[in-house]
Amino acid sequence: MAEILGYTLDKNNCVSDFGKFEGLPAYVPFLWDYYMNGFEDKSIYCGSNYYSIYFVDNELRAKFPDLLDLSDFAIVLWESNEGFVNSYLFIKEEYDSFVSECESENQEE
């Protein structure tokens, strides 16, 4: 079986180990490690949640074949109150809408 950062990957290239990354694509622990080391392309608060954002570029596509779809634009990561990491892969239009909603919500506070 393949591994990334010590996590075992299943045949679908998702983390099979129990814990905060269980069932998530291989790029999630990779990008979470970037976040924990102070590297992210962008971040945004939306209400009380902090989101770490990574834009899908050719370098990321080369490392993770799951991201070869050229409509993939950004990956957003956040941690739940229970300590599990969540992710969402946005196309550009979805990403723009997400950022707009967060900015509107932040202005209301």
TASUL-V145276 format. One line per field, one symbol per residue. psi: psi as a letter, one per 20 degrees, with the letter a starting at -180 (. if undefined). A space follows every 10 residues. Layout:
# TASUL-V145276
psi = ???
This chain:
# TASUL-V145276
psi = qrqpkippqa ijkqpiqqai jpiqqhighg hhggghjjpq hqqqpocjqp pppppoahgh hhhnhikioi ipgqppqqpr hijqpqqpoq rggggggggg gggghhhh.
